[in-house]
Amino acid sequence: MRPLKIDTHLHTRYSGSSSLAIETLVQNARDTRQRVVVCTDHADDHAYDRLRRDLPRTLVIPAIEVEAEESDLLVYSADRDYIHSLCDFHGSIKELRRDEKTAIVWAHPCVSQRADLSHLRFAEQGPLRVVAGRVHRPHRAARGRHRGL
């Protein structure tokens, strides 16, 4: 089985920070036979319903990018209603659900955050960059400077 390639931080025009039309995302998913699609629009989950309708044979993961007090965060959850409830989120990372159905990831781990996050427990993870389908890892010395939730 070939490994899955999934873009886990993708915005459409619904987000206001992208020019990607939802129709283009749908057509690209069809053309490339993507088995999994994730859309993390800012404070908006409208793309999810459209993707589910237009890509019935594709797993569409409910997700959203929220602006927490500490940082921009990507939230993925098997609970579609929970993702929808975050459309108007204006709080702390501490207020986000932490359970087996939900994953929280820094949206921009290499960018300065809005608050000191040293009190949180982090898992050490070096960033990965995918270019033309190939994964590139930064040099080991640079890896230690980046942390993910």
C-alpha positions in Angstrom: 0.0 0.0 0.0 1.3 3.4 -0.9 1.7 6.0 1.9 -1.1 8.6 2.2 -0.1 12.2 1.4 -2.3 14.6 3.3 -2.1 18.4 3.4 -3.1 19.0 7.0 -3.1 22.9 6.9 -5.2 24.1 3.9 -7.4 27.1 3.6 -10.0 28.1 1.0 -11.7 31.4 0.2 -14.0 30.8 3.2 -11.0 31.5 5.4 -10.3 35.0 4.0 -6.6 34.3 3.9 -6.6 32.2 0.7 -7.6 32.5 -2.9 -8.2 28.8 -3.3 -11.8 28.1 -4.5 -13.5 25.1 -3.0 -14.2 23.9 -6.5 -10.5 23.8 -7.2 -9.9 21.8 -4.0 -12.6 19.3 -5.0 -11.3 18.9 -8.5 -7.7 18.5 -7.3 -8.8 15.8 -4.9 -10.6 14.0 -7.7 -7.7 14.4 -10.2 -5.1 13.1 -7.7 -7.4 10.4 -6.2 -6.9 11.7 -2.7 -8.3 9.3 -0.1 -8.2 11.9 2.7 -8.9 15.6 2.6 -8.5 18.2 5.4 -9.5 21.8 5.3 -8.5 24.1 8.2 -10.1 27.4 7.4 -9.9 30.2 9.9 -12.9 30.2 12.2 -15.1 28.6 9.5 -16.2 25.1 8.8 -18.4 25.6 5.7 -15.9 23.7 3.4 -16.5 20.5 5.4 -20.1 20.0 4.2 -19.2 20.9 0.6 -16.2 18.4 0.6 -18.4 15.7 2.1 -21.1 16.2 -0.5 -18.7 16.5 -3.5 -16.2 13.8 -2.5 -18.4 10.9 -1.1 -15.7 8.3 -1.5 -13.1 10.4 0.3 -12.5 10.7 4.0 -13.0 14.3 5.0 -11.6 15.1 8.5 -13.4 17.8 10.4 -10.9 20.6 11.2 -10.5 24.3 11.9 -7.8 26.9 12.6 -8.6 28.9 15.7 -6.9 32.0 17.2 -6.3 31.1 20.8 -4.9 33.6 23.2 -1.5 31.8 23.0 -1.2 31.0 19.4 -3.0 30.0 16.2 -3.9 26.3 16.5 -5.2 23.6 14.2 -7.9 21.5 15.8 -8.8 18.1 14.2 -11.7 16.1 15.6 -13.9 13.1 14.8 -16.7 15.2 16.3 -18.0 17.4 13.6 -20.2 19.3 16.0 -17.2 20.2 18.2 -15.4 21.6 15.3 -18.4 23.7 14.4 -18.6 25.0 18.0 -15.1 26.4 17.5 -16.1 28.8 14.7 -16.5 31.6 17.3 -13.7 30.5 19.6 -11.9 33.3 21.5 -10.1 31.7 24.4 -7.1 29.9 25.8 -5.7 26.5 24.7 -6.7 25.3 28.1 -10.3 25.6 27.1 -10.0 23.3 24.1 -11.1 19.7 24.4 -8.4 17.1 25.0 -9.7 13.6 24.3 -9.1 10.6 22.1 -11.2 12.2 19.3 -9.4 15.5 19.1 -5.9 16.6 18.1 -4.5 20.1 18.6 -1.4 21.3 16.6 0.4 24.6 16.4 -0.6 26.2 13.1 2.7 28.1 12.7 5.4 26.5 15.0 8.2 28.6 13.6 6.5 31.9 14.3 6.6 33.8 17.5 3.6 33.0 19.7 1.4 35.6 21.4 2.1 34.3 24.9 4.8 32.4 26.9 4.0 28.7 26.4 6.8 27.3 28.6 4.2 26.1 31.2 2.7 23.7 28.6 4.1 20.2 28.0 5.4 19.8 24.5 6.4 16.8 22.5 9.7 17.4 20.6 9.0 17.2 16.9 11.1 18.6 14.1 9.1 20.3 11.3 8.7 18.5 8.0 8.5 20.2 4.7 7.1 18.4 1.6 8.3 19.7 -1.8 7.2 18.0 -5.0 6.1 14.9 -3.0 9.4 14.5 -1.2 9.8 15.0 2.6 12.7 17.3 3.6 13.9 17.4 7.2 15.8 20.5 8.5 19.3 20.0 9.8 19.5 18.5 13.3 20.7 21.7 14.8 17.7 23.6 13.6 15.3 20.9 14.7 15.6 21.5 18.5 14.4 25.1 18.1 10.9 24.0 17.0 8.3 22.4 19.2 4.8 21.1 18.5 1.8 20.5 20.7 
